[in-house]
């Protein structure tokens, strides 16, 4: 797995420069996720199966609370 700290981190264009967003970086084999307010705190990684399941859960409303 490549070190996600060296990757290009992106956040949603709808965040309009806000600093309380989730940032995402794609590596060769994983998707990395971090908090834009505290990038030095580290990141989570998910393989393609995990990331796809997470996105599907978001889109379906399963994570609405």
N, CA, C and O atoms as a GROMACS GRO file, in nm:
protein
  260
    1UNK      N    1   0.085  -0.118   0.000
    1UNK     CA    2   0.000   0.000   0.000
    1UNK      C    3   0.089   0.123   0.000
    1UNK      O    4   0.185   0.129   0.077
    2UNK      N    5   0.059   0.218  -0.083
    2UNK     CA    6   0.138   0.342  -0.083
    2UNK      C    7   0.096   0.428   0.034
    2UNK      O    8  -0.014   0.414   0.088
    3UNK      N    9   0.185   0.516   0.075
    3UNK     CA   10   0.158   0.606   0.186
    3UNK      C   11   0.065   0.716   0.140
    3UNK      O   12   0.101   0.797   0.055
    4UNK      N   13  -0.055   0.719   0.194
    4UNK     CA   14  -0.156   0.815   0.149
    4UNK      C   15  -0.117   0.959   0.178
    4UNK      O   16  -0.173   1.051   0.119
    5UNK      N   17  -0.022   0.981   0.268
    5UNK     CA   18   0.018   1.118   0.297
    5UNK      C   19   0.084   1.182   0.176
    5UNK      O   20   0.089   1.305   0.166
    6UNK      N   21   0.134   1.100   0.084
    6UNK     CA   22   0.198   1.151  -0.037
    6UNK      C   23   0.101   1.170  -0.152
    6UNK      O   24   0.139   1.220  -0.258
    7UNK      N   25  -0.022   1.130  -0.134
    7UNK     CA   26  -0.121   1.137  -0.240
    7UNK      C   27  -0.187   1.275  -0.246
    7UNK      O   28  -0.168   1.358  -0.157
    8UNK      N   29  -0.263   1.296  -0.351
    8UNK     CA   30  -0.338   1.421  -0.367
    8UNK      C   31  -0.472   1.405  -0.297
    8UNK      O   32  -0.552   1.319  -0.332
    9UNK      N   33  -0.495   1.489  -0.197
    9UNK     CA   34  -0.619   1.485  -0.121
    9UNK      C   35  -0.722   1.578  -0.184
    9UNK      O   36  -0.689   1.690  -0.225
   10UNK      N   37  -0.847   1.530  -0.194
   10UNK     CA   38  -0.955   1.607  -0.254
   10UNK      C   39  -1.072   1.616  -0.158
   10UNK      O   40  -1.092   1.528  -0.075
   11UNK      N   41  -1.148   1.723  -0.170
   11UNK     CA   42  -1.274   1.733  -0.097
   11UNK      C   43  -1.380   1.783  -0.194
   11UNK      O   44  -1.348   1.834  -0.301
   12UNK      N   45  -1.504   1.769  -0.156
   12UNK     CA   46  -1.615   1.805  -0.243
   12UNK      C   47  -1.608   1.952  -0.283
   12UNK      O   48  -1.577   2.038  -0.200
   13UNK      N   49  -1.636   1.980  -0.408
   13UNK     CA   50  -1.637   2.119  -0.455
   13UNK      C   51  -1.747   2.198  -0.386
   13UNK      O   52  -1.737   2.320  -0.374
   14UNK      N   53  -1.850   2.131  -0.340
   14UNK     CA   54  -1.960   2.199  -0.268
   14UNK      C   55  -1.918   2.248  -0.130
   14UNK      O   56  -1.991   2.324  -0.067
   15UNK      N   57  -1.802   2.206  -0.084
   15UNK     CA   58  -1.757   2.252   0.048
   15UNK      C   59  -1.718   2.399   0.047
   15UNK      O   60  -1.708   2.462   0.153
   16UNK      N   61  -1.696   2.455  -0.070
   16UNK     CA   62  -1.669   2.597  -0.090
   16UNK      C   63  -1.561   2.651   0.004
   16UNK      O   64  -1.578   2.756   0.065
   17UNK      N   65  -1.452   2.579   0.014
   17UNK     CA   66  -1.339   2.626   0.093
   17UNK      C   67  -1.353   2.604   0.242
   17UNK      O   68  -1.267   2.648   0.318
   18UNK      N   69  -1.459   2.538   0.286
   18UNK     CA   70  -1.476   2.512   0.429
   18UNK      C   71  -1.365   2.419   0.479
   18UNK      O   72  -1.308   2.343   0.401
   19UNK      N   73  -1.336   2.427   0.606
   19UNK     CA   74  -1.228   2.347   0.662
   19UNK      C   75  -1.278   2.234   0.750
   19UNK      O   76  -1.199   2.173   0.823
   20UNK      N   77  -1.405   2.205   0.746
   20UNK     CA   78  -1.459   2.094   0.826
   20UNK      C   79  -1.519   1.990   0.733
   20UNK      O   80  -1.639   1.961   0.739
   21UNK      N   81  -1.435   1.935   0.650
   21UNK     CA   82  -1.479   1.843   0.546
   21UNK      C   83  -1.404   1.711   0.557
   21UNK      O   84  -1.301   1.701   0.624
   22UNK      N   85  -1.456   1.612   0.490
   22UNK     CA   86  -1.386   1.486   0.473
   22UNK      C   87  -1.305   1.498   0.345
   22UNK      O   88  -1.357   1.543   0.242
   23UNK      N   89  -1.179   1.459   0.350
   23UNK     CA   90  -1.094   1.458   0.231
   23UNK      C   91  -1.067   1.314   0.192
   23UNK      O   92  -1.060   1.225   0.278
   24UNK      N   93  -1.052   1.291   0.063
   24UNK     CA   94  -1.032   1.157   0.009
   24UNK      C   95  -0.909   1.158  -0.081
   24UNK      O   96  -0.888   1.252  -0.158
   25UNK      N   97  -0.828   1.053  -0.071
   25UNK     CA   98  -0.714   1.035  -0.161
   25UNK      C   99  -0.718   0.892  -0.213
   25UNK      O  100  -0.742   0.798  -0.138
   26UNK      N  101  -0.694   0.877  -0.341
   26UNK     CA  102  -0.691   0.744  -0.402
   26UNK      C  103  -0.547   0.699  -0.415
   26UNK      O  104  -0.463   0.772  -0.468
   27UNK      N  105  -0.518   0.578  -0.367
   27UNK     CA  106  -0.388   0.518  -0.388
   27UNK      C  107  -0.406   0.406  -0.488
   27UNK      O  108  -0.516   0.386  -0.541
   28UNK      N  109  -0.302   0.335  -0.515
   28UNK     CA  110  -0.311   0.226  -0.613
   28UNK      C  111  -0.411   0.119  -0.570
   28UNK      O  112  -0.482   0.062  -0.653
   29UNK      N  113  -0.416   0.091  -0.440
   29UNK     CA  114  -0.500  -0.020  -0.394
   29UNK      C  115  -0.605   0.018  -0.290
   29UNK      O  116  -0.685  -0.067  -0.251
   30UNK      N  117  -0.606   0.142  -0.246
   30UNK     CA  118  -0.700   0.180  -0.140
   30UNK      C  119  -0.755   0.320  -0.162
   30UNK      O  120  -0.705   0.397  -0.245
   31UNK      N  121  -0.857   0.351  -0.087
   31UNK     CA  122  -0.907   0.487  -0.074
   31UNK      C  123  -0.877   0.530   0.068
   31UNK      O  124  -0.908   0.459   0.163
   32UNK      N  125  -0.817   0.647   0.083
   32UNK     CA  126  -0.784   0.700   0.215
   32UNK      C  127  -0.879   0.815   0.247
   32UNK      O  128  -0.916   0.893   0.160
   33UNK      N  129  -0.919   0.823   0.373
   33UNK     CA  130  -1.015   0.924   0.418
   33UNK      C  131  -0.959   0.992   0.541
   33UNK      O  132  -0.908   0.926   0.632
   34UNK      N  133  -0.968   1.127   0.546
   34UNK     CA  134  -0.922   1.200   0.664
   34UNK      C  135  -1.009   1.323   0.688
   34UNK      O  136  -1.087   1.364   0.602
   35UNK      N  137  -0.994   1.380   0.806
   35UNK     CA  138  -1.064   1.501   0.847
   35UNK      C  139  -0.981   1.621   0.804
   35UNK      O  140  -0.864   1.632   0.841
   36UNK      N  141  -1.039   1.711   0.726
   36UNK     CA  142  -0.964   1.827   0.677
   36UNK      C  143  -0.921   1.921   0.790
   36UNK      O  144  -0.825   1.997   0.773
   37UNK      N  145  -0.990   1.917   0.904
   37UNK     CA  146  -0.953   2.003   1.017
   37UNK      C  147  -0.828   1.952   1.086
   37UNK      O  148  -0.758   2.030   1.152
   38UNK      N  149  -0.798   1.823   1.074
   38UNK     CA  150  -0.686   1.764   1.146
   38UNK      C  151  -0.613   1.659   1.061
   38UNK      O  152  -0.610   1.542   1.099
   39UNK      N  153  -0.557   1.699   0.948
   39UNK     CA  154  -0.491   1.601   0.863
   39UNK      C  155  -0.373   1.531   0.931
   39UNK      O  156  -0.338   1.418   0.895
   40UNK      N  157  -0.313   1.598   1.028
   40UNK     CA  158  -0.200   1.539   1.099
   40UNK      C  159  -0.243   1.425   1.191
   40UNK      O  160  -0.159   1.349   1.240
   41UNK      N  161  -0.373   1.412   1.214
   41UNK     CA  162  -0.424   1.306   1.302
   41UNK      C  163  -0.426   1.170   1.234
   41UNK      O  164  -0.455   1.070   1.299
   42UNK      N  165  -0.397   1.166   1.106
   42UNK     CA  166  -0.394   1.039   1.034
   42UNK      C  167  -0.515   1.021   0.944
   42UNK      O  168  -0.594   1.113   0.924
   43UNK      N  169  -0.528   0.902   0.892
   43UNK     CA  170  -0.635   0.873   0.798
   43UNK      C  171  -0.679   0.728   0.811
   43UNK      O  172  -0.608   0.645   0.868
   44UNK      N  173  -0.795   0.699   0.758
   44UNK     CA  174  -0.847   0.563   0.748
   44UNK      C  175  -0.828   0.517   0.605
   44UNK      O  176  -0.826   0.599   0.513
   45UNK      N  177  -0.814   0.387   0.585
   45UNK     CA  178  -0.807   0.334   0.450
   45UNK      C  179  -0.913   0.227   0.431
   45UNK      O  180  -0.952   0.157   0.525
   46UNK      N  181  -0.958   0.215   0.308
   46UNK     CA  182  -1.056   0.113   0.272
   46UNK      C  183  -1.017   0.055   0.137
   46UNK      O  184  -0.976   0.129   0.047
   47UNK      N  185  -1.030  -0.077   0.122
   47UNK     CA  186  -1.005  -0.135  -0.010
   47UNK      C  187  -1.127  -0.107  -0.098
   47UNK      O  188  -1.226  -0.049  -0.051
   48UNK      N  189  -1.121  -0.147  -0.222
   48UNK     CA  190  -1.228  -0.111  -0.316
   48UNK      C  191  -1.363  -0.171  -0.275
   48UNK      O  192  -1.466  -0.107  -0.294
   49UNK      N  193  -1.364  -0.291  -0.221
   49UNK     CA  194  -1.489  -0.353  -0.177
   49UNK      C  195  -1.549  -0.277  -0.060
   49UNK      O  196  -1.669  -0.250  -0.058
   50UNK      N  197  -1.466  -0.242   0.037
   50UNK     CA  198  -1.513  -0.168   0.154
   50UNK      C  199  -1.563  -0.029   0.115
   50UNK      O  200  -1.668   0.014   0.162
   51UNK      N  201  -1.489   0.040   0.029
   51UNK     CA  202  -1.527   0.175  -0.013
   51UNK      C  203  -1.659   0.172  -0.090
   51UNK      O  204  -1.745   0.258  -0.069
   52UNK      N  205  -1.674   0.075  -0.177
   52UNK     CA  206  -1.798   0.062  -0.254
   52UNK      C  207  -1.917   0.035  -0.160
   52UNK      O  208  -2.024   0.094  -0.178
   53UNK      N  209  -1.899  -0.052  -0.063
   53UNK     CA  210  -2.007  -0.080   0.033
   53UNK      C  211  -2.042   0.044   0.113
   53UNK      O  212  -2.160   0.070   0.139
   54UNK      N  213  -1.942   0.121   0.154
   54UNK     CA  214  -1.965   0.245   0.228
   54UNK      C  215  -2.045   0.344   0.144
   54UNK      O  216  -2.142   0.402   0.192
   55UNK      N  217  -2.003   0.365   0.020
   55UNK     CA  218  -2.074   0.458  -0.068
   55UNK      C  219  -2.218   0.414  -0.093
   55UNK      O  220  -2.309   0.496  -0.094
   56UNK      N  221  -2.238   0.284  -0.114
   56UNK     CA  222  -2.374   0.232  -0.135
   56UNK      C  223  -2.461   0.256  -0.012
   56UNK      O  224  -2.578   0.290  -0.024
   57UNK      N  225  -2.404   0.237   0.107
   57UNK     CA  226  -2.479   0.261   0.231
   57UNK      C  227  -2.515   0.409   0.244
   57UNK      O  228  -2.626   0.442   0.285
   58UNK      N  229  -2.423   0.497   0.209
   58UNK     CA  230  -2.452   0.641   0.212
   58UNK      C  231  -2.565   0.676   0.117
   58UNK      O  232  -2.660   0.745   0.155
   59UNK      N  233  -2.553   0.629  -0.006
   59UNK     CA  234  -2.652   0.662  -0.108
   59UNK      C  235  -2.790   0.607  -0.076
   59UNK      O  236  -2.891   0.668  -0.112
   60UNK      N  237  -2.796   0.493  -0.010
   60UNK     CA  238  -2.925   0.431   0.020
   60UNK      C  239  -2.992   0.491   0.143
   60UNK      O  240  -3.109   0.463   0.170
   61UNK      N  241  -2.918   0.572   0.218
   61UNK     CA  242  -2.974   0.631   0.339
   61UNK      C  243  -2.956   0.546   0.463
   61UNK      O  244  -3.005   0.582   0.570
   62UNK      N  245  -2.887   0.433   0.451
   62UNK     CA  246  -2.868   0.344   0.565
   62UNK      C  247  -2.794   0.411   0.681
   62UNK      O  248  -2.807   0.368   0.795
   63UNK      N  249  -2.716   0.513   0.653
   63UNK     CA  250  -2.637   0.578   0.757
   63UNK      C  251  -2.699   0.707   0.808
   63UNK      O  252  -2.641   0.776   0.891
   64UNK      N  253  -2.818   0.738   0.758
   64UNK     CA  254  -2.888   0.858   0.806
   64UNK      C  255  -2.926   0.838   0.952
   64UNK      O  256  -2.975   0.732   0.991
   65UNK      N  257  -2.904   0.938   1.030
   65UNK     CA  258  -2.936   0.921   1.172
   65UNK      C  259  -3.001   1.035   1.224
   65UNK      O  260  -3.036   1.038   1.342
   0.00000   0.00000   0.00000
